[in-house]
């Protein structure tokens, strides 16, 4: 879902799947873990995340998510809206 001010997307990672480490120059993100879990790294801070957790990822923070043996399902909200031009990879 996309509005003029935010985006909301659902994502699923299979067991052991890892997102490519990246950051958003302008957008802040919320990850709401709705199923499973994994390990989230934000600017070197590594934490286990499980269903029920919501994490704020500030603009400019490098981050990556690794799904645990169950996989992970999450909602991802970006403000301002997600843009490929605002997404920077290693």
MDAnalysis code that builds the backbone (N, CA, C; Angstrom):
import MDAnalysis as mda
import numpy as np

u = mda.Universe.empty(270, n_residues=90, atom_resindex=np.repeat(np.arange(90), 3), trajectory=True)
u.add_TopologyAttr("name", ["N", "CA", "C"] * 90)
u.add_TopologyAttr("resid", np.arange(1, 91))
u.add_TopologyAttr("resname", ["UNK", "UNK", "UNK", "UNK", "UNK", "UNK", "UNK", "UNK", "UNK", "UNK", "UNK", "UNK", "UNK", "UNK", "UNK", "UNK", "UNK", "UNK", "UNK", "UNK", "UNK", "UNK", "UNK", "UNK", "UNK", "UNK", "UNK", "UNK", "UNK", "UNK", "UNK", "UNK", "UNK", "UNK", "UNK", "UNK", "UNK", "UNK", "UNK", "UNK", "UNK", "UNK", "UNK", "UNK", "UNK", "UNK", "UNK", "UNK", "UNK", "UNK", "UNK", "UNK", "UNK", "UNK", "UNK", "UNK", "UNK", "UNK", "UNK", "UNK", "UNK", "UNK", "UNK", "UNK", "UNK", "UNK", "UNK", "UNK", "UNK", "UNK", "UNK", "UNK", "UNK", "UNK", "UNK", "UNK", "UNK", "UNK", "UNK", "UNK", "UNK", "UNK", "UNK", "UNK", "UNK", "UNK", "UNK", "UNK", "UNK", "UNK"])
u.atoms.positions = np.array([
    [0.844, -1.165, 0.000],
    [0.000, 0.000, 0.000],
    [0.890, 1.228, 0.000],
    [0.496, 2.225, -0.786],
    [1.269, 3.457, -0.868],
    [0.322, 4.648, -0.814],
    [0.675, 5.612, 0.016],
    [-0.029, 6.889, 0.024],
    [1.010, 7.956, -0.299],
    [0.602, 9.194, -0.307],
    [1.559, 10.265, -0.597],
    [2.576, 10.445, 0.520],
    [2.297, 9.889, 1.714],
    [3.183, 10.112, 2.858],
    [3.855, 8.870, 3.427],
    [3.398, 7.661, 3.028],
    [4.006, 6.453, 3.580],
    [3.725, 5.251, 2.697],
    [4.494, 4.183, 2.934],
    [4.223, 2.892, 2.306],
    [4.128, 1.840, 3.393],
    [3.344, 0.813, 3.115],
    [3.222, -0.335, 4.005],
    [3.291, -1.576, 3.132],
    [4.221, -2.470, 3.457],
    [4.399, -3.693, 2.682],
    [4.546, -4.876, 3.624],
    [4.124, -6.040, 3.154],
    [4.346, -7.281, 3.881],
    [5.483, -8.022, 3.194],
    [6.390, -8.565, 3.986],
    [7.521, -9.318, 3.450],
    [7.644, -10.636, 4.195],
    [8.102, -11.648, 3.491],
    [8.343, -12.965, 4.076],
    [9.736, -13.423, 3.665],
    [10.504, -13.885, 4.651],
    [11.802, -14.493, 4.380],
    [11.723, -15.965, 4.747],
    [12.208, -16.810, 3.864],
    [12.270, -18.246, 4.124],
    [13.337, -18.522, 5.185],
    [13.277, -19.690, 5.831],
    [14.293, -20.018, 6.831],
    [15.707, -19.790, 6.297],
    [16.505, -19.036, 7.058],
    [17.888, -18.764, 6.692],
    [18.085, -17.667, 5.655],
    [17.012, -17.178, 5.056],
    [17.139, -16.126, 4.044],
    [17.580, -14.821, 4.697],
    [18.365, -14.038, 3.960],
    [18.941, -12.794, 4.478],
    [18.637, -11.656, 3.501],
    [18.240, -10.501, 4.036],
    [18.080, -9.325, 3.186],
    [19.449, -8.720, 2.915],
    [19.595, -8.086, 1.775],
    [20.853, -7.413, 1.458],
    [20.998, -6.196, 2.362],
    [22.186, -6.038, 2.959],
    [22.432, -4.913, 3.875],
    [22.300, -3.614, 3.095],
    [21.555, -2.667, 3.668],
    [21.268, -1.418, 2.969],
    [20.867, -0.331, 3.965],
    [20.700, 0.880, 3.448],
    [20.147, 1.965, 4.256],
    [19.284, 2.842, 3.357],
    [18.469, 3.661, 4.001],
    [17.627, 4.628, 3.300],
    [18.074, 6.013, 3.760],
    [18.401, 6.856, 2.812],
    [18.923, 8.173, 3.146],
    [17.883, 9.048, 3.846],
    [16.635, 9.005, 3.365],
    [15.595, 9.871, 3.918],
    [14.543, 9.138, 4.741],
    [14.197, 7.946, 4.349],
    [13.072, 7.249, 4.986],
    [13.471, 6.605, 6.304],
    [12.549, 6.706, 7.276],
    [12.658, 5.873, 8.461],
    [11.715, 4.701, 8.231],
    [12.081, 3.557, 8.808],
    [11.289, 2.343, 8.621],
    [10.852, 1.797, 9.966],
    [9.693, 1.195, 9.967],
    [9.247, 0.373, 11.081],
    [9.128, -1.044, 10.571],
    [9.747, -1.980, 11.255],
    [9.569, -3.403, 10.993],
    [8.690, -3.943, 12.111],
    [7.535, -4.460, 11.771],
    [6.652, -5.112, 12.738],
    [6.685, -6.603, 12.433],
    [7.278, -7.366, 13.332],
    [7.421, -8.812, 13.136],
    [6.086, -9.461, 13.500],
    [5.454, -10.121, 12.510],
    [4.129, -10.705, 12.740],
    [4.152, -12.236, 12.773],
    [5.264, -12.839, 12.412],
    [5.374, -14.291, 12.486],
    [6.821, -14.721, 12.401],
    [7.143, -15.816, 13.083],
    [8.510, -16.321, 13.051],
    [9.455, -15.379, 13.777],
    [10.661, -15.285, 13.256],
    [11.647, -14.417, 13.882],
    [12.965, -14.491, 13.157],
    [13.959, -13.862, 13.750],
    [15.277, -13.857, 13.141],
    [16.214, -12.964, 13.903],
    [17.261, -12.539, 13.213],
    [18.272, -11.665, 13.780],
    [18.325, -10.410, 12.922],
    [18.153, -9.265, 13.564],
    [18.176, -7.973, 12.884],
    [19.419, -7.217, 13.321],
    [20.167, -6.727, 12.343],
    [21.340, -5.894, 12.623],
    [21.031, -4.489, 12.124],
    [21.168, -3.506, 13.011],
    [20.979, -2.095, 12.661],
    [22.224, -1.341, 13.116],
    [23.016, -0.879, 12.148],
    [24.248, -0.133, 12.448],
    [25.130, -0.837, 13.478],
    [25.292, -2.146, 13.325],
    [26.172, -2.912, 14.204],
    [25.514, -3.446, 15.466],
    [24.298, -2.996, 15.774],
    [23.560, -3.501, 16.939],
    [22.768, -4.723, 16.483],
    [23.120, -5.899, 16.984],
    [22.514, -7.159, 16.561],
    [21.570, -7.651, 17.644],
    [20.322, -7.921, 17.239],
    [19.315, -8.380, 18.201],
    [18.442, -9.458, 17.590],
    [17.994, -10.370, 18.448],
    [16.993, -11.352, 18.027],
    [15.631, -10.654, 18.014],
    [14.838, -10.934, 16.982],
    [13.493, -10.380, 16.887],
    [12.501, -11.518, 16.746],
    [11.324, -11.344, 17.350],
    [10.288, -12.368, 17.311],
    [8.937, -11.702, 17.064],
    [7.937, -12.531, 16.765],
    [6.586, -12.018, 16.546],
    [6.165, -11.141, 17.713],
    [5.608, -9.978, 17.396],
    [5.194, -9.015, 18.405],
    [6.158, -7.845, 18.547],
    [7.398, -8.012, 18.074],
    [8.378, -6.929, 18.136],
    [8.137, -5.914, 17.024],
    [8.348, -4.639, 17.337],
    [8.355, -3.571, 16.340],
    [9.639, -2.785, 16.530],
    [10.356, -2.569, 15.425],
    [11.671, -1.961, 15.481],
    [11.689, -0.715, 14.605],
    [12.202, 0.386, 15.123],
    [12.393, 1.604, 14.340],
    [13.801, 1.596, 13.759],
    [13.883, 1.787, 12.451],
    [15.169, 1.895, 11.772],
    [15.274, 3.324, 11.251],
    [16.133, 4.139, 11.858],
    [16.204, 5.547, 11.474],
    [16.849, 5.741, 10.101],
    [16.601, 6.884, 9.472],
    [17.259, 7.185, 8.202],
    [18.779, 7.086, 8.356],
    [19.417, 6.543, 7.335],
    [20.877, 6.442, 7.340],
    [21.436, 5.242, 8.068],
    [20.597, 4.440, 8.724],
    [21.078, 3.271, 9.481],
    [21.188, 2.050, 8.560],
    [22.391, 1.506, 8.472],
    [22.584, 0.261, 7.720],
    [21.829, -0.843, 8.434],
    [21.155, -1.732, 7.690],
    [20.417, -2.811, 8.339],
    [20.267, -4.029, 7.437],
    [20.108, -5.175, 8.108],
    [19.878, -6.447, 7.429],
    [19.119, -7.366, 8.391],
    [18.310, -8.245, 7.828],
    [17.517, -9.188, 8.613],
    [17.794, -10.599, 8.128],
    [18.071, -11.496, 9.062],
    [18.289, -12.909, 8.772],
    [17.181, -13.712, 9.431],
    [16.444, -14.484, 8.648],
    [15.354, -15.294, 9.191],
    [15.895, -16.484, 9.971],
    [15.185, -16.838, 11.052],
    [15.569, -18.033, 11.813],
    [15.039, -19.289, 11.120],
    [15.077, -20.418, 11.810],
    [14.682, -21.703, 11.209],
    [13.190, -21.776, 10.871],
    [12.386, -20.885, 11.407],
    [10.956, -20.815, 11.076],
    [10.686, -19.906, 9.889],
    [11.637, -19.058, 9.553],
    [11.390, -17.968, 8.618],
    [10.817, -16.791, 9.384],
    [10.535, -15.717, 8.685],
    [10.001, -14.526, 9.342],
    [9.032, -13.824, 8.396],
    [7.972, -13.286, 8.972],
    [7.000, -12.483, 8.230],
    [6.891, -11.149, 8.939],
    [6.948, -10.055, 8.173],
    [6.930, -8.738, 8.778],
    [6.165, -7.735, 7.931],
    [5.710, -6.703, 8.606],
    [5.170, -5.529, 7.941],
    [6.255, -4.478, 7.982],
    [6.425, -3.758, 6.886],
    [7.452, -2.734, 6.787],
    [6.784, -1.431, 6.360],
    [6.902, -0.424, 7.208],
    [6.322, 0.884, 6.932],
    [7.453, 1.882, 6.732],
    [7.403, 2.652, 5.640],
    [8.414, 3.672, 5.352],
    [7.765, 5.048, 5.286],
    [8.407, 6.009, 5.936],
    [7.974, 7.408, 5.906],
    [9.225, 8.254, 5.695],
    [9.330, 9.064, 4.625],
    [8.416, 9.152, 3.500],
    [8.351, 7.823, 2.748],
    [7.456, 7.717, 1.755],
    [7.252, 6.446, 1.056],
    [8.547, 5.847, 0.519],
    [8.570, 4.507, 0.480],
    [9.717, 3.782, -0.055],
    [10.017, 4.245, -1.478],
    [11.305, 4.382, -1.762],
    [11.762, 4.734, -3.106],
    [13.048, 3.972, -3.387],
    [13.146, 3.377, -4.581],
    [14.394, 2.704, -4.969],
    [15.559, 3.694, -4.953],
    [15.287, 4.961, -5.305],
    [16.339, 5.975, -5.331],
    [16.861, 6.313, -3.941],
    [16.077, 6.025, -2.904],
    [16.475, 6.303, -1.524],
    [17.112, 5.089, -0.849],
    [17.238, 3.985, -1.573],
    [17.766, 2.739, -1.016],
    [19.187, 2.536, -1.525],
    [20.131, 2.417, -0.584],
    [21.548, 2.309, -0.928],
    [22.105, 0.997, -0.378],
    [22.802, 0.263, -1.239],
    [23.367, -1.042, -0.871],
    [24.868, -0.940, -0.710],
    [25.417, -1.906, 0.007],
    [26.843, -2.001, 0.289],
    [27.654, -1.956, -0.964],
])
